[in-house]
Amino acid sequence: MLLDVVYAVALAFYVLAGVPLTPFHGDESMQIYMSTDYTTAIVNGRWNDLLTQPPYDIDSDGHLRLINGTVNRYTIGAVLQVGGYPMTLPRPGWDWGLDYARNVETGHRLSASALEAARLPSTLFTALSVGVMFVIGRHIGGRPAAYIATAIYALNPALLLNGRRATQEGSMFFFGLLTVLIAVWLSRREQRPLWGWALLTLAGALTLASKHSGVVFIAAALGWIGLEALIRLLKPHPPTPSPLGEGNGFSQAADAQKRVPTREGRRFAGTVAALVVSGVLMAALFVALSPALWNDPAARGVNLLEERARLLEIQVSIAGGALSFTDRIEAILLQPTVRPVMYYELASWSEIEPIQAEVIRYETSFWRGYPNGTLGVLILVLVGVGVVVALARAGRSAGLLWWFGLTLVTLLVNPLAWQRYYLPLIPVLAALAGLGGATLIRAHPRSNN
C-alpha cells in the first residue's frame, strides 16, 4: 500500500515539475483573461454580469463564457488573487488577428511568474488525476495493471503538455476520471448508498463544467453502471436447493428460482431510475455552475451547440478541410501515443523564434514524458492485448469496453487532426494497456514461480 502511494505521488510530482518549461499557447491567455469572472462574480458579487444572450460575436465576452467551462477560469482567478497578481490582460486574452510579437507588445502574454501561477490549477488537477488513474487500474486488472496504466497515463507527452497549461484539460481529466472511478465502485456494490450517487452526480457536473467535451466521461460512467446492472439481470441464476426434510424440495427450489429474477428485475429497474435521476441532476448542477446559461437555460443550451458548431467550421477552414474517414481512423490510432507532440495548431507558429526556443528547451528536458514513436507503438500493442483480454472476459470488462468504444465513436466524428482533441482517448488507452501488460506478466513463466 505504501509503495502504491509513493509511486502515484512520484508521478504526480513529475507532472508538477515540468510546468516552468512548458511552451506557451495562445489559448492560455484567453483562459486567464476570462478568469476575471471570478472577481466579477465571487469577489464583487455581480453574477448578473455573466449572463449571456445572442448575438455572439467571435471572441466577445459572452461568446467566450458560453463555449468554455467555468472551473478553470474560477480556479485561475482564485490563484491569481491569492498570489497578488494583477489580472490585466486585454480582451480577448490572445488576439489571433495579431502576430505573436504584436500580441506580446500589447500585453496579451503574462510574465513568466504570473503564467506559472495561472497554470497551477490545471496542473494540480492533472497531478491529482494520476492517483485516480491508479485506482481505476487496480479495479480493472489488479496492482500490475495499475502500475502500468498509471505510468502510461502520467508520462504521455501530449497529456502532460496540455495538462500543464492554463487550459481546461486538467480539471476535465481529474473530474472525468473521478466520475468513472465512482461509477466502477457503484457498479460492483450489492447495495449502492445514496451518498455514492450524490458523489457521482457532483463529479459528473464538475466534469461538464470543466470542459464540455468531458461529457464522454459522464456517458462512459453512466453506461458502465447500466451495463453491469443489465449483465447481472440477464445472468442465469441457479435454483436455491431446499434443506432435506422441509416440505416439497422441488416446489421450494422452483419458488426460489422465480424469486431471484424478480429481485434482480427490481434491482435493475432501481438502477435505471437512479441513472436517470443522476443524469438530470448532473445537468441541473452544470447549469447552476454556468452563469452563461442562467438566462433561459434551454435556449442558451441550443446557442452553445450552435456556437460550438460555428467555431468548428472556422477551425476546419483554417486547417484546410475536414479529415477523410480513413484519416480519422489513422488519427485515432496515432495521435494519442505515436505522433510527435503538437505544441500549436497554427503552422505559422513554427516561424516564431521565442516559441521554437521554448519547444526545443522542453523537448530536450527530462520532464517532457516518454518519447513518441517506437514506444508509442509498443503501447498500442499492449492496448491491443488489453482489448483481446477484455473481449474474452466481456462479462467482467463490459464497462471498460463501453468506455473505449464510446470514446472511439465520438472521435470518428471529429474532423480535425488536432492532437488535443484526442486527449480523452488517452486514459482509456492507458487502462487497456495496463490490462494487457498485466496479463502478459501473469502469463510469463517466471511470474508463476
C-alpha positions as CSV (number, residue, x, y, z in Angstrom):
1,M,0.0,0.0,0.0
2,L,2.8,2.4,0.9
3,L,4.6,1.6,-2.3
4,D,1.4,2.4,-4.3
5,V,1.1,5.8,-2.7
6,V,4.8,6.6,-3.2
7,Y,4.5,5.6,-6.9
8,A,1.5,7.7,-7.6
9,V,2.9,10.7,-5.7
10,A,6.2,10.4,-7.6
11,L,4.3,10.5,-10.9
12,A,2.2,13.4,-9.7
13,F,5.3,15.3,-8.8
14,Y,6.7,14.7,-12.2
15,V,3.6,16.4,-13.7
16,L,4.1,19.4,-11.5
17,A,7.8,19.7,-12.0
18,G,7.6,20.4,-15.7
19,V,5.4,23.5,-15.6
20,P,8.1,26.2,-15.8
21,L,9.4,24.6,-19.1
22,T,6.1,24.1,-20.8
23,P,5.8,26.1,-24.1
24,F,3.1,28.8,-24.2
25,H,-0.2,28.5,-26.1
26,G,-2.4,31.5,-27.0
27,D,-5.5,29.8,-25.5
28,E,-3.8,30.2,-22.1
29,S,-4.2,33.9,-22.3
30,M,-7.8,33.6,-23.2
31,Q,-8.5,31.4,-20.2
32,I,-6.5,33.8,-18.0
33,Y,-8.4,36.8,-19.3
34,M,-11.7,35.0,-18.6
35,S,-10.6,34.4,-15.0
36,T,-11.8,37.9,-14.3
37,D,-15.2,36.3,-14.0
38,Y,-14.0,35.2,-10.6
39,T,-13.5,38.8,-9.5
40,T,-16.7,39.9,-11.1
41,A,-19.0,37.3,-9.5
42,I,-17.3,35.8,-6.5
43,V,-15.4,38.9,-5.2
44,N,-17.8,41.6,-6.3
45,G,-21.0,39.6,-6.3
46,R,-22.1,40.8,-9.8
47,W,-23.3,37.4,-11.0
48,N,-25.8,39.0,-13.5
49,D,-22.8,40.5,-15.4
50,L,-22.0,36.9,-16.5
51,L,-25.4,36.3,-18.2
52,T,-25.3,35.9,-22.0
53,Q,-27.7,36.2,-24.9
54,P,-27.4,36.4,-28.7
55,P,-25.7,37.7,-30.8
56,Y,-22.4,36.1,-30.0
57,D,-19.6,37.9,-31.8
58,I,-16.5,35.7,-32.1
59,D,-14.2,36.3,-29.0
60,S,-16.7,38.6,-27.3
61,D,-17.0,38.0,-23.5
62,G,-20.4,36.4,-24.0
63,H,-19.1,34.1,-26.7
64,L,-16.2,33.0,-24.6
65,R,-18.3,32.5,-21.5
66,L,-20.8,30.4,-23.4
67,I,-18.4,28.0,-25.2
68,N,-15.9,27.4,-22.3
69,G,-16.2,25.7,-18.9
70,T,-16.2,27.6,-15.6
71,V,-14.0,25.5,-13.3
72,N,-10.7,26.5,-14.8
73,R,-11.3,30.2,-15.1
74,Y,-12.6,30.5,-11.5
75,T,-9.7,28.5,-10.1
76,I,-7.2,30.6,-12.1
77,G,-8.9,33.8,-10.7
78,A,-8.6,32.5,-7.1
79,V,-4.9,31.6,-7.5
80,L,-4.1,35.0,-9.1
81,Q,-5.9,36.8,-6.3
82,V,-4.2,34.9,-3.6
83,G,-0.8,35.3,-5.3
84,G,-1.4,39.1,-5.7
85,Y,-1.1,39.0,-9.4
86,P,-2.9,41.7,-11.4
87,M,-5.4,40.4,-14.0
88,T,-4.9,43.0,-16.6
89,L,-4.8,41.1,-19.9
90,P,-6.5,42.9,-22.8
91,R,-9.6,41.3,-24.4
92,P,-9.8,38.5,-25.5
93,G,-6.7,37.4,-23.8
94,W,-4.9,36.4,-27.1
95,D,-5.7,38.2,-30.3
96,W,-5.4,35.7,-33.1
97,G,-5.7,38.6,-35.6
98,L,-2.3,39.9,-34.5
99,D,1.1,38.3,-34.9
100,Y,3.0,37.0,-31.9
101,A,5.3,40.0,-31.5
102,R,2.4,42.4,-31.5
103,N,0.5,40.3,-29.0
104,V,3.4,40.4,-26.7
105,E,3.9,44.2,-27.2
106,T,0.3,44.9,-26.3
107,G,0.4,42.8,-23.1
108,H,-1.5,39.7,-24.2
109,R,1.0,37.4,-22.6
110,L,1.6,37.4,-18.9
111,S,5.0,37.5,-17.2
112,A,6.7,34.1,-16.6
113,S,5.9,34.0,-12.9
114,A,2.2,35.0,-13.4
115,L,1.8,32.4,-16.2
116,E,3.2,29.7,-13.9
117,A,0.7,30.8,-11.2
118,A,-2.2,30.7,-13.7
119,R,-1.1,27.2,-14.7
120,L,-1.2,25.9,-11.2
121,P,-4.9,24.9,-11.0
122,S,-4.9,22.8,-14.2
123,T,-1.6,21.2,-13.3
124,L,-2.7,20.3,-9.8
125,F,-5.9,18.7,-11.2
126,T,-3.8,16.7,-13.7
127,A,-1.5,15.6,-10.9
128,L,-4.4,14.5,-8.8
129,S,-5.9,12.6,-11.7
130,V,-2.8,10.4,-11.6
131,G,-3.9,8.9,-8.3
132,V,-7.4,8.4,-9.7
133,M,-6.0,6.6,-12.7
134,F,-4.1,4.2,-10.4
135,V,-7.2,3.2,-8.5
136,I,-9.1,2.6,-11.8
137,G,-6.2,0.4,-13.0
138,R,-6.4,-1.6,-9.8
139,H,-10.1,-2.2,-10.3
140,I,-9.6,-3.2,-13.9
141,G,-6.6,-5.6,-13.6
142,G,-5.1,-5.5,-10.1
143,R,-1.8,-3.9,-9.0
144,P,0.3,-4.8,-12.1
145,A,-2.3,-3.2,-14.3
146,A,-2.4,-0.1,-12.1
147,Y,1.3,0.4,-12.2
148,I,1.5,0.1,-16.0
149,A,-1.7,2.1,-16.7
150,T,-0.6,5.0,-14.4
151,A,2.8,5.3,-15.9
152,I,1.5,5.3,-19.5
153,Y,-1.1,7.9,-18.5
154,A,1.1,10.2,-16.4
155,L,4.1,10.1,-18.8
156,N,2.1,10.6,-22.0
157,P,3.7,13.7,-23.6
158,A,0.5,15.1,-25.1
159,L,-1.4,14.8,-21.9
160,L,1.5,16.4,-19.9
161,L,1.8,19.3,-22.3
162,N,-1.9,20.2,-22.2
163,G,-2.4,19.3,-18.6
164,R,0.3,21.7,-17.5
165,R,-1.1,24.6,-19.4
166,A,-3.6,27.1,-18.1
167,T,-6.3,25.4,-20.0
168,Q,-9.4,23.3,-19.3
169,E,-7.8,19.9,-19.7
170,G,-6.5,19.4,-16.2
171,S,-9.9,19.7,-14.4
172,M,-11.6,17.7,-17.1
173,F,-9.2,14.8,-16.6
174,F,-9.5,14.8,-12.8
175,F,-13.2,15.1,-12.5
176,G,-13.8,12.9,-15.6
177,L,-11.7,10.1,-14.2
178,L,-13.2,10.6,-10.8
179,T,-16.7,10.1,-12.3
180,V,-15.6,6.9,-14.0
181,L,-14.0,5.6,-10.8
182,I,-17.1,6.3,-8.7
183,A,-19.2,4.5,-11.4
184,V,-16.9,1.5,-11.3
185,W,-17.2,1.4,-7.5
186,L,-21.0,1.7,-7.6
187,S,-21.4,-0.9,-10.3
188,R,-19.7,-3.5,-8.1
189,R,-21.7,-2.8,-4.9
190,E,-24.6,-5.0,-3.9
191,Q,-26.1,-2.0,-2.1
192,R,-25.5,1.4,-3.7
193,P,-25.6,4.1,-1.0
194,L,-27.3,7.4,-1.7
195,W,-24.1,9.3,-0.9
196,G,-22.4,7.3,-3.7
197,W,-24.9,8.5,-6.2
198,A,-24.5,12.1,-4.8
199,L,-20.8,11.9,-5.4
200,L,-21.3,10.6,-8.9
201,T,-23.6,13.4,-9.7
202,L,-21.3,16.1,-8.3
203,A,-18.2,14.7,-10.1
204,G,-20.2,14.5,-13.4
205,A,-21.4,18.0,-13.1
206,L,-17.9,19.3,-12.4
207,T,-16.6,17.4,-15.4
208,L,-19.0,19.1,-17.7
209,A,-18.4,22.5,-16.0
210,S,-14.6,21.9,-16.6
211,K,-14.9,21.3,-20.3
212,H,-18.0,20.5,-22.3
213,S,-16.3,17.7,-24.2
214,G,-15.9,15.9,-20.9
215,V,-19.4,14.6,-21.5
216,V,-17.7,11.5,-22.9
217,F,-16.5,10.6,-19.4
218,I,-20.0,11.1,-18.0
219,A,-21.6,8.9,-20.7
220,A,-18.9,6.3,-20.0
221,A,-19.6,6.3,-16.3
222,L,-23.4,6.1,-16.5
223,G,-23.1,3.4,-19.2
224,W,-20.7,1.4,-17.1
225,I,-23.2,1.2,-14.3
226,G,-26.1,0.4,-16.6
227,L,-24.2,-2.4,-18.4
228,E,-23.1,-4.0,-15.2
229,A,-26.7,-4.0,-14.0
230,L,-28.0,-5.4,-17.3
231,I,-25.5,-8.2,-17.2
232,R,-26.5,-9.1,-13.7
233,L,-30.1,-9.1,-14.8
234,L,-29.5,-11.5,-17.7
235,K,-27.1,-13.8,-15.9
236,P,-28.6,-17.2,-15.2
237,H,-29.4,-17.8,-11.5
238,P,-29.2,-21.4,-10.2
239,P,-32.1,-22.5,-8.0
240,T,-31.6,-22.5,-4.3
241,P,-31.8,-26.1,-3.0
242,S,-34.3,-26.8,-0.3
243,P,-33.0,-28.3,3.0
244,L,-33.8,-32.0,3.3
245,G,-36.9,-32.8,5.3
246,E,-38.5,-29.4,4.9
247,G,-41.6,-29.8,2.7
248,N,-41.5,-30.3,-1.0
249,G,-37.9,-29.6,-2.1
250,F,-38.8,-29.4,-5.8
251,S,-41.5,-26.8,-5.3
252,Q,-39.4,-24.7,-2.9
253,A,-36.5,-24.7,-5.4
254,A,-38.8,-23.6,-8.2
255,D,-40.2,-20.8,-6.0
256,A,-36.6,-19.6,-5.2
257,Q,-35.7,-19.7,-8.8
258,K,-38.6,-17.4,-9.6
259,R,-37.8,-15.0,-6.8
260,V,-34.2,-14.4,-7.9
261,P,-35.1,-13.0,-11.3
262,T,-37.8,-10.9,-9.8
263,R,-35.4,-9.5,-7.2
264,E,-32.8,-8.8,-10.0
265,G,-35.5,-7.2,-12.1
266,R,-36.4,-4.8,-9.3
267,R,-32.8,-4.0,-8.7
268,F,-32.2,-3.3,-12.4
269,A,-35.3,-1.0,-12.6
270,G,-34.0,0.8,-9.5
271,T,-30.6,1.2,-11.1
272,V,-32.1,2.7,-14.3
273,A,-34.2,5.1,-12.3
274,A,-31.1,6.2,-10.3
275,L,-29.1,6.7,-13.5
276,V,-31.9,8.9,-15.0
277,V,-32.2,11.0,-11.8
278,S,-28.4,11.3,-11.6
279,G,-28.2,12.4,-15.2
280,V,-30.9,15.0,-14.7
281,L,-29.3,16.3,-11.5
282,M,-25.9,16.5,-13.3
283,A,-27.4,18.7,-16.0
284,A,-29.1,20.9,-13.4
285,L,-26.0,21.3,-11.4
286,F,-24.0,22.0,-14.5
287,V,-26.4,24.9,-15.3
288,A,-26.1,26.1,-11.8
289,L,-22.3,26.2,-12.2
290,S,-22.5,28.0,-15.6
291,P,-23.9,31.6,-15.2
292,A,-23.7,31.9,-19.0
293,L,-26.7,29.5,-19.2
294,W,-28.8,31.1,-16.5
295,N,-30.8,33.4,-18.8
296,D,-33.2,30.8,-20.3
297,P,-31.0,27.5,-20.0
298,A,-32.8,25.7,-22.8
299,A,-32.2,28.5,-25.3
300,R,-28.7,29.0,-24.1
301,G,-28.0,25.3,-24.5
302,V,-29.1,25.5,-28.1
303,N,-26.9,28.6,-28.5
304,L,-23.9,26.6,-27.0
305,L,-24.3,23.8,-29.6
306,E,-24.7,26.3,-32.4
307,E,-21.7,28.4,-31.5
308,R,-19.5,25.2,-31.0
309,A,-20.5,24.1,-34.5
310,R,-19.7,27.5,-35.9
311,L,-16.3,27.6,-34.2
312,L,-15.6,24.1,-35.5
313,E,-16.4,25.2,-39.1
314,I,-13.9,28.1,-38.7
315,Q,-11.2,25.7,-37.4
316,V,-11.8,23.2,-40.2
317,S,-11.5,26.1,-42.7
318,I,-8.2,27.2,-41.1
319,A,-6.9,23.6,-41.2
320,G,-7.6,23.3,-44.9
321,G,-10.6,21.0,-44.7
322,A,-12.1,18.1,-42.8
323,L,-10.3,14.7,-42.4
324,S,-11.5,11.8,-44.5
325,F,-12.8,8.7,-42.8
326,T,-9.6,6.8,-43.2
327,D,-7.6,9.8,-42.0
328,R,-9.8,9.9,-38.9
329,I,-9.0,6.2,-38.2
330,E,-5.3,6.9,-38.6
331,A,-5.5,9.9,-36.3
332,I,-7.3,7.9,-33.6
333,L,-4.5,5.2,-33.8
334,L,-1.5,7.6,-33.9
335,Q,-2.3,11.0,-32.4
336,P,-2.5,9.9,-28.7
337,T,0.7,7.9,-28.5
338,V,2.8,7.8,-31.7
339,R,2.7,11.2,-33.5
340,P,5.0,14.0,-32.3
341,V,3.6,16.3,-29.7
342,M,1.6,19.1,-31.3
343,Y,2.7,22.3,-29.5
344,Y,0.4,24.6,-31.6
345,E,-2.2,24.2,-34.2
346,L,-1.3,27.1,-36.5
347,A,1.6,26.4,-38.8
348,S,2.7,30.0,-38.6
349,W,3.8,29.4,-35.0
350,S,6.7,27.3,-36.3
351,E,8.2,30.6,-37.5
352,I,8.1,32.3,-34.1
353,E,11.6,32.1,-32.7
354,P,10.6,32.6,-29.0
355,I,8.1,29.8,-29.2
356,Q,10.5,27.5,-31.0
357,A,13.1,28.1,-28.3
358,E,10.6,27.1,-25.7
359,V,9.7,24.0,-27.6
360,I,13.4,22.9,-28.0
361,R,14.1,23.5,-24.3
362,Y,11.1,21.5,-23.3
363,E,11.7,18.7,-25.9
364,T,15.3,18.2,-24.6
365,S,14.3,18.2,-20.9
366,F,13.7,15.2,-18.6
367,W,10.1,16.5,-18.0
368,R,8.6,16.0,-21.4
369,G,7.3,12.5,-20.9
370,Y,8.2,9.3,-22.7
371,P,9.4,9.7,-26.3
372,N,6.8,9.1,-29.0
373,G,7.4,6.8,-31.9
374,T,8.6,3.2,-31.2
375,L,7.5,3.3,-27.5
376,G,4.1,4.6,-28.6
377,V,3.8,1.6,-31.0
378,L,4.6,-0.8,-28.1
379,I,1.9,0.9,-26.0
380,L,-0.6,0.3,-28.9
381,V,0.4,-3.4,-28.9
382,L,-0.4,-3.5,-25.2
383,V,-3.7,-1.8,-25.9
384,G,-4.4,-4.5,-28.5
385,V,-3.7,-7.2,-26.0
386,G,-5.9,-5.5,-23.4
387,V,-8.8,-5.3,-25.9
388,V,-8.5,-9.0,-26.7
389,V,-8.4,-9.8,-22.9
390,A,-11.4,-7.5,-22.3
391,L,-13.4,-9.2,-25.1
392,A,-12.5,-12.6,-23.8
393,R,-14.0,-11.8,-20.5
394,A,-16.7,-9.4,-21.8
395,G,-18.9,-10.1,-18.8
396,R,-16.3,-8.6,-16.4
397,S,-15.0,-5.9,-18.8
398,A,-18.2,-4.7,-20.4
399,G,-17.9,-1.3,-18.8
400,L,-14.3,-0.9,-19.9
401,L,-15.2,-1.9,-23.5
402,W,-18.1,0.5,-23.4
403,W,-15.8,3.4,-22.3
404,F,-13.4,2.5,-25.1
405,G,-16.0,2.1,-27.8
406,L,-17.9,5.3,-26.9
407,T,-14.7,7.3,-27.0
408,L,-13.8,5.9,-30.4
409,V,-17.2,6.8,-31.8
410,T,-17.0,10.4,-30.6
411,L,-13.6,10.8,-32.2
412,L,-14.8,9.4,-35.5
413,V,-17.0,12.5,-35.9
414,N,-14.0,14.8,-35.2
415,P,-13.0,16.4,-38.5
416,L,-9.6,17.8,-37.2
417,A,-6.2,16.2,-36.7
418,W,-5.5,18.5,-33.7
419,Q,-3.9,16.3,-31.1
420,R,-5.6,18.0,-28.1
421,Y,-9.0,16.7,-29.4
422,Y,-7.8,13.2,-28.9
423,L,-6.8,13.6,-25.3
424,P,-9.9,12.0,-23.9
425,L,-8.8,8.7,-25.5
426,I,-5.5,8.6,-23.5
427,P,-6.9,7.4,-20.1
428,V,-8.9,4.5,-21.6
429,L,-5.9,3.5,-23.7
430,A,-3.8,3.5,-20.6
431,A,-6.3,1.3,-18.8
432,L,-6.4,-1.2,-21.6
433,A,-2.6,-1.2,-21.9
434,G,-2.4,-1.8,-18.2
435,L,-4.8,-4.8,-18.5
436,G,-2.8,-6.1,-21.5
437,G,0.6,-5.7,-19.8
438,A,-0.7,-7.3,-16.5
439,T,-2.0,-10.3,-18.5
440,L,1.4,-10.8,-20.3
441,I,3.2,-10.5,-16.9
442,R,1.0,-13.2,-15.4
443,A,1.4,-15.4,-18.4
444,H,5.2,-15.3,-18.3
445,P,6.6,-18.5,-16.8
446,R,8.8,-16.6,-14.2
447,S,5.8,-14.8,-12.9
448,N,4.2,-18.1,-11.9
449,N,7.2,-19.3,-9.9
